[in-house]
Amino acid sequence: MSTSHEPEDTGLLPKGGSSDGHSPIGGSAVQAANARAGQRHTVLIEKLTHGGAGLAHVDTLPVFVAGALPGQKAEIMITKNRGNFAEAKVEKILKRSKDEVMPKCRHCHACGGCVWQQLSYIKQIEYKEEIVRETLSHLTPADPAVRASLAGRVLKIIPSPQIFHYRNKLELSFGFESMRSEEKNGRKQYIDENPSIGFHLPGQWSTILPIDECHLYDEQLPSLITDVQRFMRETRLPVFNPKTHRGMLRILLLRRGINTGEQMIAFLVNARKKELEPLFQYFMRFGGRSGLASLLVVEHLGLNDKPESPKVHVLTGKPTITEKLFDLSFEISPFSFFQTNTLGAEKLYQAVAAAADLSPRDTVLDAYCGMGTIGQYLSRFCEKVVGIESHPSAIEDALKSAGKNRIGNISFYRGRTEQVLNDQLKPGSKYKFNTIIVDPPRAGLHPDAREAVAAHKPDKIVYVSCNMATFARDLGEFLKSGYELRTVQPVDLFPHTAHIEAVSLLQRK
């Protein structure tokens, strides 16, 4: 869970398309007039949609209702009318769904992270599997006959091995419960109140929701938060204000090895070493926690949430923790690219291996490889793996871990996939790739990367997707390039959220 739950703009949807990945049909001007912003309606929630919202209708106008569950009868308020569909929020639940359960976390309705925690897990994965089918059927730009066949390629979803306490990484923000502004001498001043630690609510970057539990991370998190709150009261170190850019404490970044038990605590602070050195003694109070392998203070001086050039100070232990995937070991730094559900990642990589079905003579490309976890796992099944990654720190992590794991048949190229495949690894040059693995971010493949992959004419493309809407877009282009979709394997890495991973096999005709 990041410190924000704001959805990303993938640039996929046409004007008037739904932010959750659907392009609703219907919705006349008369119907739109019956669902103006601020109006209240009583509706029955029919199903869940890509992005997590519940679907209802006002007359025949589709309405996407945040936080609603299928089977609920609810009074809703329209928040936006987009012409051919509307968005709404729940004002009151009039009748509960038979699939509702008591949520484990008292913050789940407020923080925006676990939008489905009040839905039974069996139903969660049933809906996720169905969302994959519907997204392919509705959004893939292909002939209607082809599009109608795609849902039949979807396999039964693989559930997460753990449905609580599965995350190996958590970011908590230091901040203020409230913030107001006032004019003084012609200048706006910001008055922040009640410093605390928690999550930013969706769309609210200046304040936080204080939390004292999160059941997606370690069971010991509540005691750590209690210690951090005491630390804040006793040291009175100033909390960072995102409006004025003043203050010190910014982010508490936590990582842990699910398979090793090693723990990392990293304080990201708006201060330089000279200011910090007299204060290191305050942070050392966390050095005796059970399982702690790394206690860090990280200089974070930029305006963005993500540090641009972080300087890491090691107070206790080492600058990394060790995590294992299968029989492989990886050194995880505060900012390493690593799947956040370790046990789920093993299921995901097994699905990749099953889709690729490699032979000992195959040469495999692992594009968007991060720190090389997929490629290193696949290296045992083939002759050669080549990884491509644009982030320098990820390539450094990949090289170190490949050496530590004594993998001799893997190499890495630094750069954007589209650049490397059109330059150092252009078709007909050093390698003939039998299989290409792509694991892009939520925005999907860059058009040039998509063309470069197709230009290599691999027998198989294995596409690991974290956003089915952008996968559907890319799939349409690969279908035009002479590939057919053979299987789609959904994998649940994020229980209680609307996020879905899928491993898809495309075969060259």
N, C-alpha and C positions, 0 to 999 in steps of 0.2 A: 504494500500500500504506500503510495507516495503521499506527500503532504497536501496534495490536491486531487480532486476527483473530476477535474474539468475534462470533457471529451475533446479529442483532437479533431481538427478539420483536415480531412484527408484530401479534399479537393475533388472527390469522386462525383459528387451529386450535381445534377443539372439544377439550374435555377428553379426553385419551387420544390426540389426533392427534400425528403425527410432527413433530418439530422441523425436519425438512427439507422439509416441505410435503406429505408423503404421508399418507394415512389408510389404513394397511394393512388388508386384509381377512383375517379368519381369526385363529387364535391362541386355542386353548381353554385352560382352566385347566391341563389336563395338559401341554400344550405349554409354557405359561408356566413350569410347575414344572421343565421340562427345560432351561430357560435362565435360571437364577438368576444374579444378580450374582456374579462371581468364578469361575463355571464356564468351562471351556475346551471348545471344539468345533473340529473340523476341517470346513471348509466350502469350497464353490466359489463365488467371487464371480460373480454373474450379469450385473449391469449397474450403471451409475451412476445416481444419483437426484438430484433437485432438492436442492441444498445440497452435493453433492459426494461423499457417502458411497457406498460400494459396497453392493449389495443381495445378501444371502445368505439361506438358510433353515435353521433348525434344526427338523427335522420339517417342519411347514408354517408355523411361526412366522417372519414376516419379521424379519430382523436387519439393521440398518444399520451398516456397518463403516467407521469413519473411516480414510481413507488407503489403502483397498483399491481394486484395479483389476479390471475384468472379465477373466475367464480365469485369475485367480490362484487357486491352492489354498492356503489359509492356515489356520493355527491361530489362533483368535481367543479373546479373553476377554470375556465379557459384562460390561458396565459398568453398564447399567441395564435393568431389565425393566419395561416400561410396560403390561403386560397383553396387549394385542393386537399388540405388536411389542416388539423389544428393540434396544438399542444396544451396540456392541462395539468393541474396538480390536484391531489385529493384534499378535499375539505373535510369530509366525514365518511367513515365506513358505515354503511347501513346494514350490510350483511356480509359476514366473513366467508372466506373460501374454505371448503372442506380440506384443502391441502395446506392450510396455514399451521405453523407450529410456533411455539413460544421461542423467540430469539434468545440466544445465549448472552449476547452483549447488550447492555443497557444503552449504548450509544448508537446502535445500528440504524435507527430511524433518523438520527440527526447527522451523523458524520458523512454519509453518502458513499461509504466504501462497500458495505455489505448490503446491497440493495435487495438481495433475495434471501437474507438469513431467516426470515419468517416463513419461507417456503421449504417444505421437506426436501431433503437432498435428492431423493429418488425423482421427484418432480423437476427439480432444477436441471438434472442432466437429461431428462426426457425432453424438456423444452429446448435445451441447448442443441440437442440432436435435431429437433424439428426446425429450429432457426437456421441451422446449416442448410438443410434441405430447401427451405423456403427462400433463403438468400440466393442460392444458386439458381433456383427456378425463376425468381423474379428479376434478378439484377444482372445475370450473365448476358452480355451483348452477343447473342447468337440467334440463329434461326429458331422459330418457335418449336419445331420438332426436336431439335437438338437440346434446347433448353428444358423441354419437358422430360427428357431422359436423364438429366443430371442428378435429380434427387435420388434416383435408384442406385447411384454410385456411392451413396453415403453409407458407411458401415456403422455398427453400433458403437456408441461413444464409450471411451475408456474412462472410468471414473478416477478421481484423485485418490491415491492411497490413504491420505489423511484429509478430513474435511475441516478440521480445526488445527491450529498451531502448525500449519504447513509452511508458512513463510520463513525464509532464511534471511530476509532483509526488511527493515522497517525504518522509515524516516518520520520523526516527530519534529514539529516546528515550535520554537520558542516564539511567543507573541503575546498579544493582548486580547482579552475577552471583548473589549469594546474600544472604539476610537471615534472621537468627534473632532470637528474643526470649528474654529471661530476666527473672525477677522479682528486683527489688532494692529493699529497704526497702518492700515491699508494692506496688511499682509496676512495670508492665511496661516494659522497655527494649528498643529495637530496635538490633541490631548489624548494620550493613551492611558488606559486604565486596566488594572488587574492583570499584571504579567503572569503568564502561565505557560504550559506546554501541552500540545495537542495537535489537531489537524486543522488545516484550512478547509472551510466549507466551500462547496462548488461556487466559483465566481466571487469569492470573498478573500482577497489576498491580504487585506490589511488587518484582519482579526482571525482568531482561532477559536475552535471549540475545544475547551480543556477536556482531556480524557484521563481515566485512571485504569482502563483495561482495553485490550484488543485481543480477541481470541484467535486471530489469524497468526499471531507471533507467539513467542515463548510464553509458557505458563508463568514464568518468573517476572514478566513485564510489570505487573502492578507494583511489586516491591521496588523495582528499579525506578518507576515513575515517582513513587513516594520518596525515595532517596533524592531524586533530582529536584523535586519540589522543596524538600528541606534544604538542599544545597542552594537553591535560588533564594530562599528566605534568609539563610544565614550569611551567605557571601554578599548578597545584594548586588551581584554583577548585573549591569544594565542589559535589558533585553533589546534586541534589534528592532527598530521601528522602520518598516518598509516605506513609509511616507517621507520620513526625514533622513533615512539612511544612517541614523545614529544608534548607538547601542552595540553590545558585544555578542551576546548569545543568540545564535541564529537557528541551528539545526542540531538535533541529536540523531545521529545515524547509527543504527544497530545492525550487526550482521552476526550470523552464527552458522556453524557447521552442523547440519542435521545429522550427518553420519559420523562426525568426529567429536561433537560436543564443545568445540572451541567457540568462544564468544569474542566479539569486538564491540567496543563502545568508542564512538568518535564524536567529539564536540566540534562543530563547525562554528567558527567565531569571526567576528568582524574586528580583527586586531592583528598587529604584527608581532614578531618574535620579541622585540624589545619591550612591548607592553605586556606580553604574555608571561615572560619568564618569572616575574615576581608572583604570578597567579597560579603557576603550575601546581603549587602545593595544595590549592583548593580542589583541583581536579583529581589529585592523587587519592582522595577519599574513596574513589570508585575502584581503586587498584586491587582490592582484596576480594572482589566478588568471585563466586564459584565459577570455574570454567573460563575465567577471563584470560585470553591469550594476547589481547591487543587493546591497550588504552591509548587513544590518540587525541590530540588537539590539532585541528586543521585550520590554517589561515584561509578565510573566505572573505575577500575584500570587494568582490564585484557586486554589481547591482542585481544580477540574475540569481535565481535559486540554486542553479548548478555552478559550482566553482569553475572558473576558467583556467587558472594556474594555481591550484592549491599547494600550499607548503605544509607538509605533514610533520608533526612533532610526536615522537614516540615516548610516552611517559612510562609505560609498563609493557613488557613483552616484546612483540615484534610488530612490524608494520602491516602484516597480513594475518589471516587465519587460513587454516587448511580445511578444505572440504573434499569429499570423495564422491565420485560418480562411478558406479560399478567398481572396478579395480583401479581406477585412475584417480590421481591426486591433483588438486588445483589450489594454488595460492591466491586467495581472494583479498584484494586491497579494498579500501573504502569505496572506490569508484569502478570496480571491475564489472564487466558485462557478464552476468551469470544468471541463469534461470532462477527465479525466486522460490520455486517449489522444487526442492531437490529430488524428492521421491517421485514426484510427478514428472520431472525432467527425464528420469530414467525410463518411465513409461513412454514418453514422447520419443526419445531416441531409439527405443526398441521399435516403435512404429515407423520411424524413418528407415531403420535397417530393413524392416520387413518390406516396405514399399520399394526400396532400392534393390533388394535381392541381389546383392553384389556377388561377383565371382572373383577368384584370386588373381585374375589377369586384368581386372577393371582399373581404369583411372578415373578418379572422382574429383569434381570441383565442388568446394564448399564455399558458396558466396554469402557475403554478410556473416562471416564466420565468428565474429566476436572474439572470444579468447580460445576458439578452436575446439570447443567441447564436442560438438557433433563429429567433426572430422577426426578427432583423436579416437573417438569410440568406433567409427567406421573403419579406421585404418587396419584393424585386425582382419577385416573381411576382403580386402582388395590389395592391389599392387601398389597404388600411389594415391595420395590425397593432396590436393592443392587448395589452400584457403586464401580468401580475399577479404580484407577488412580495411575500412578507411580510418578508424581511430588508432592513433599511434600507441596509446597505452594498452589497448586491447591486443595489438600485435605483439607488444613486449610480453604481456601475460601469456599469450599463445606460445611464443618461443620458449619461455621459461618452463611452462608446464609440459610441453612436448619433450623437452630435454629431461625433465624430472621423471617423466613416465617412460623414458627410453624408447620413444617412437622414432624410428629412423626413416619411415616412408611417408613423411608429411613435410610440406614446405608452405611458406606463407608469403603473400604479396600485399604490400600496403598501398591502398588507394581505393577510389570508388570502383565498384564492380564494372560499370560501363566503361570507365577509362582503362582499367587493366585488361578487360576482355577485348578491347579494340586496339591495344598497344602491345604490352609484353606477351599477352596470351591470346593474340588474335588467331582466328581459325587458320589451320594449316601450319602453325608455328611449332612450338615446343611440345604440346600435348594434344592428344586426341581424347576428349572426355566422353566416356561411355554414359556416365550419369552426372547430372548437375543438380546439386542441392542448393536451393535458395531459401533463406530465412530472413526476409526483409522486415523493416519496422512497420508500424501500423499503416503508413502511407502506401505500402506496397512497393512494387518495382518501379524504378525510374523508367520511362519509355525507352531510353537508350539502352538501359540494362536489359530490358525485356527483349529488344531487338538483338543485342549482342549474344544473349543466351540462345535464342533461336538460331542465330547465324552459325553457332557451333554444331548444330544438328545432333545433339546427344540422343541416344536411344531413349533415355528416360530423363524426365525432369521431376524431381521431388520437391514440392513447394510446401514449406512450413509457414503457415499463416497465423497471425494473431488478430486478423481483421477480415472476416469473410466477405465484406462488401468490396474491399480493394482486391481480394483474391478473385472474386467473380469478374471484376473488370479485367484483371490480367489474364484470367482463364480465357475470356473471349478472344483476346489477341493471340494466345497460343493455339487456340482452336483454328484460327485463320492461317496459322503458320504450319499446319500439318500435324498437329498433335491431337490426341483424344484423351479424355478424362477416363481413367480406369477405376480408381478408388479415391474416396475421401474418408480419412479416419479422424473423427473428432476426438480430442483429448481434453479432459477438464483439468486445467492447472490452477484454476482460481475459483474454488467453491464459494458460494454465497455472493458472487459477483456475476455480471453479465458477460464477462470476457470468455472467449472461446478460442482454443488453439485447434488447428487441423493440419493433418499431413496428407497431401494429395499427390497421387501418382499420375503423371501425364506421359503417355507413350507415343513415340513417333509412328505414324502410320506407314 
